[in-house]
Structure formats: C-alpha cells, structure tokens
Amino acid sequence: MALASGVRFPARALLRPWSLLRDTTLGRSEPAAGGGGGGDGARLFGSQRVLVEPDAASGVAVMKFRNPPVNSLSLELLTELVISLEKVENDKTFRGVILTSACPRVFSAGLDLTELCGRNPAHYTEYWKAVQELWLRTYLSSLVLVAAINGACPAGGCIIALACDCRVLADNPKYHIGLNETLLGITTPFWLKDTYVNTIGHRASEQALQLGSLFPPSEALQVGLVDQVVPEDQVLSTALSEMARWLAVPDHARQLTKTMMRKATADRLLRQRDADIQNFVSFICRDSIQKSLQVYLEKLRQRKG
Ligand SMILES: CCC/C=C/C(=O)SCCNC(=O)CCNC(=O)[C@H](O)C(C)(C)COP(=O)([O-])OP(=O)([O-])OC[C@H]1O[C@@H](n2cnc3c(N)ncnc32)[C@H](O)[C@@H]1OP(=O)([O-])[O-]
C-alpha cells in the first residue's frame, strides 16, 4: 500500500491492512474500559496494540498504545499506529486525537531495540521506512494531536510526542523525556534533530542531543519540551482541555498554519527518504554500532528487578 507520504508498507500489513483492526466500523463493538458512560464516547475500535476510544460527539479520539511491557515501537506497533491514525484521519467525524499509553508508567520506551540488533539489512530497511512513515503521518497530520504523556518518554517515545501539536506530561520525577540516542551509541537523524530544534531551539537542542539528556518534568517544562506538567491523574483531562482550546480555532485556518510551520521540515525528509534509509541501514549494520546496542540492551535486561 502506498501511503499518503508515498511509502510502501510492510508486505504482511499490506495484504489486508484493515485486518489488523478488530472493528473497522466506528461506533460498534465493545464498551469502553473504565466504564466512562454511555453514548458514542463509550465505543471502541482498534487493533491488538492500539486501542482507539472515539468520541464522535466531541470529534476527538483517544488512541492508546498497548504493547506491554514498555510500548517499545516494534514494526507491528508502528504499522498499527499508522493504520489507526489514517483511519481516524479519513473519518471526517474527527478533528483531534489524543495519544497516550495503556501501559503503566511508560508512554513509550522508543524504538524496539530488538528490531535494531542482529537483523539483516532488508529488515532494517523495512523498519526504518515504518519509523519515517509514523513520523510523517503524525507530524503532517491535519488533525490536532495532543500527547498525554503518562509515563517515561525516551527516544522514540519523545519522537511521537514531538510530532504532536501539544504535550502534557505527568508530574512524576521518574517520567523522563528526551532524545537519549547518543547514550546508546547512535545518532538522531537530521529530521528529528530539526524537530527538536523547532521545539526547544538550537542551543538547547545542541546540548541535549550531544549529552543524550533525558529531562524530568520540571526541566522539560522549563526547556519547552512539554507545554504542561500536571498531576498524574489529571493528564488526560488536561489533554482534553488543551484539545478543546485547539479545536476552538477554525480547522482550515489552523491546518494551513500548521502546514506553513511544518512543511519545510517534513519536505527535507521527503526529498531524501531513500538516502536517509540507506544512511540508517549502513550505520546500524556496523559492527561497532551493533555491539553498543547489544551492550545497552543487556544492561536494560540486567537492570530489571
Ligand atoms: C535511531 C534514532 C531514533 C530513535 C532511537 C530509539 O528510540 S532507541 C530506544 C531508546 N530507548 C531507551 O533508551 C529506553 C530504554 N528503556 C528504559 O529506559 C526503561 O525500560 C523504561 C524507563 C522505559 C521503563 O522502565 P521499567 O523499569 O518500567 O521497565 P524495564 O527497564 O524493566 O524494561 C522492561 C522490559 O522491556 C525491555 N525494554 C525496555 N526498553 C526497550 C526497548 N527500547 N526496546 C526493546 N526492549 C526494551 C527491557 O529489556 C525489559 O525486558 P526483559 O528483561 O523483561 O526481557
């Protein structure tokens, strides 16, 4: 399937992309988890790893990642996220999406390191295309996207949050956010660097990217990486209030303005997607990089418990 941004998607998702979704009809299926009342807001659809709670009345869908234990961005999760976003985007009932986690304490642990270690170039190519696709799909979305960050948000988690229009982070000192790639011995691609610069400025990005800084909530707010820090139990309600503020603006004017602000950054990647993939694949295939990633993954495993 060639998606809006021109990328071909993994063959296994392409055969029947909608088969990844349990219920492709809005407003059908099971009742909402947590009981939140009747009406359209209580209907769910989604896929194995992405739960979507649409509220047709308000035009907002809450999209929850559920890839336990830490919502690492496996190829499957990336694919399901893109498909779910596309589905909501194509349904004119919706004007906004809140992205959040269904896994306790973690928004997303970022790229799935098992996808980056010990695989072959064809796999890395497919995987990186999916990473690019998710970023393009979120960054260029005509919907209002609000990140309700209810857990740790390193690396790829931060990438998703950065692509949103607004970020609300839970006030828990353990919930760090940032691009820590250098600590794994890898580098951030130029288009994510650009997004960082667009969000927190050049000097702060230069420092944070080189140091692989992960910011606790108060510092993330101070540097402008998030827009609000609120008590954990208020993350979703605050995200909904933020959403209402953004949706109060006429869509066409807001969308044109968003495009005007983001197009140059996205175009830089769109112009050189293949080169970016080749770059990534040759980088990740290096013995030294594979070794660093394996050491990092092993440390993560040992840290456990
Ligand atoms: C190229 C440039 C762009 C982007 C790059 C990236 O995103 S690179 C990504 C950079 N990301 C990071 O640097 C974040 C690394 N992760 C963390 O810092 C922490 O896991 C946490 C703070 C997210 C959650 O803490 P917590 O105490 O709640 O959880 P826990 O730590 O006990 O882990 C539970 C299980 O999950 C496993 N696992 C964890 N992460 C990953 C992963 N990304 N992948 C795969 N697996 C992962 C972990 O090994 C363990 O597995 P086990 O032993 O059960 O088989």
The ligand as a Tripos MOL2 file, in Angstrom:
@<TRIPOS>MOLECULE
LIG
   55    57     1     0     0
SMALL
NO_CHARGES

@<TRIPOS>ATOM
      1 C1         17.8470    5.9590   15.6720 C.3       1 LIG1
      2 C2         17.3610    7.1720   16.3770 C.3       1 LIG1
      3 C3         15.9410    7.2960   16.7410 C.3       1 LIG1
      4 C4         15.4150    6.6580   17.9510 C.2       1 LIG1
      5 C5         16.0330    5.6960   18.6930 C.2       1 LIG1
      6 C6         15.3840    4.9840   19.8270 C.2       1 LIG1
      7 O1         14.2410    5.1360   20.1560 O.2       1 LIG1
      8 S1         16.3560    3.8080   20.5960 S.3       1 LIG1
      9 C7         15.4760    3.2710   22.0430 C.3       1 LIG1
     10 C8         15.9750    4.0460   23.2210 C.3       1 LIG1
     11 N1         15.1700    3.7350   24.4010 N.am      1 LIG1
     12 C9         15.6650    3.7930   25.6160 C.2       1 LIG1
     13 O2         16.8180    4.1180   25.8320 O.2       1 LIG1
     14 C10        14.7390    3.4090   26.7210 C.3       1 LIG1
     15 C11        15.1470    2.1310   27.3480 C.3       1 LIG1
     16 N2         14.2010    1.6940   28.3550 N.am      1 LIG1
     17 C12        14.1290    2.2400   29.5910 C.2       1 LIG1
     18 O3         14.8240    3.1710   29.9480 O.2       1 LIG1
     19 C13        13.1380    1.6230   30.5380 C.3       1 LIG1
     20 O4         12.7340    0.3720   30.0330 O.3       1 LIG1
     21 C14        11.8780    2.4730   30.8000 C.3       1 LIG1
     22 C15        12.2540    3.7310   31.6250 C.3       1 LIG1
     23 C16        11.2180    2.9170   29.5100 C.3       1 LIG1
     24 C17        10.8400    1.6470   31.5960 C.3       1 LIG1
     25 O5         11.4290    1.1280   32.7660 O.3       1 LIG1
     26 P1         10.7740   -0.1080   33.5300 P.3       1 LIG1
     27 O6         11.5600   -0.2790   34.7740 O.co2     1 LIG1
     28 O7          9.2790    0.0830   33.6010 O.co2     1 LIG1
     29 O8         10.9770   -1.3340   32.5180 O.3       1 LIG1
     30 P2         12.3440   -2.2110   32.3250 P.3       1 LIG1
     31 O9         13.5010   -1.3070   32.0930 O.co2     1 LIG1
     32 O10        12.4330   -3.2040   33.4270 O.co2     1 LIG1
     33 O11        12.0360   -2.9370   30.9270 O.3       1 LIG1
     34 C18        11.0900   -3.9830   30.8240 C.3       1 LIG1
     35 C19        11.4730   -4.8740   29.6460 C.3       1 LIG1
     36 O12        11.4230   -4.1040   28.4520 O.3       1 LIG1
     37 C20        12.6740   -4.1850   27.7690 C.3       1 LIG1
     38 N3         12.9070   -2.8990   27.0890 N.ar      1 LIG1
     39 C21        12.9480   -1.6760   27.5990 C.ar      1 LIG1
     40 N4         13.1370   -0.7440   26.6460 N.ar      1 LIG1
     41 C22        13.2070   -1.4200   25.4740 C.ar      1 LIG1
     42 C23        13.3820   -1.0090   24.1210 C.ar      1 LIG1
     43 N5         13.5100    0.2780   23.7630 N.pl3     1 LIG1
     44 N6         13.4000   -1.9590   23.1900 N.ar      1 LIG1
     45 C24        13.2780   -3.2610   23.4930 C.ar      1 LIG1
     46 N7         13.1180   -3.7030   24.7630 N.ar      1 LIG1
     47 C25        13.0720   -2.7880   25.7430 C.ar      1 LIG1
     48 C26        13.6830   -4.4530   28.8760 C.3       1 LIG1
     49 O13        14.8720   -5.0080   28.3580 O.3       1 LIG1
     50 C27        12.9110   -5.4200   29.7190 C.3       1 LIG1
     51 O14        12.9060   -6.6710   29.0420 O.3       1 LIG1
     52 P3         13.0210   -8.0870   29.8110 P.3       1 LIG1
     53 O15        14.2280   -8.0120   30.6660 O.co2     1 LIG1
     54 O16        11.7310   -8.1860   30.5930 O.co2     1 LIG1
     55 O17        13.1280   -9.0980   28.6870 O.co2     1 LIG1
@<TRIPOS>BOND
     1     1     2 1
     2     2     3 1
     3     3     4 1
     4     4     5 2
     5     5     6 1
     6     6     7 2
     7     6     8 1
     8     8     9 1
     9     9    10 1
    10    10    11 1
    11    11    12 1
    12    12    13 2
    13    12    14 1
    14    14    15 1
    15    15    16 1
    16    16    17 1
    17    17    18 2
    18    17    19 1
    19    19    20 1
    20    19    21 1
    21    21    22 1
    22    21    23 1
    23    21    24 1
    24    24    25 1
    25    25    26 1
    26    26    27 2
    27    26    28 1
    28    26    29 1
    29    29    30 1
    30    30    31 2
    31    30    32 1
    32    30    33 1
    33    33    34 1
    34    34    35 1
    35    35    36 1
    36    35    50 1
    37    36    37 1
    38    37    38 1
    39    37    48 1
    40    38    39 ar
    41    38    47 ar
    42    39    40 ar
    43    40    41 ar
    44    41    42 ar
    45    41    47 ar
    46    42    43 1
    47    42    44 ar
    48    44    45 ar
    49    45    46 ar
    50    46    47 ar
    51    48    49 1
    52    48    50 1
    53    50    51 1
    54    51    52 1
    55    52    53 2
    56    52    54 1
    57    52    55 1
@<TRIPOS>SUBSTRUCTURE
     1 LIG1         1 GROUP 0 **** ****
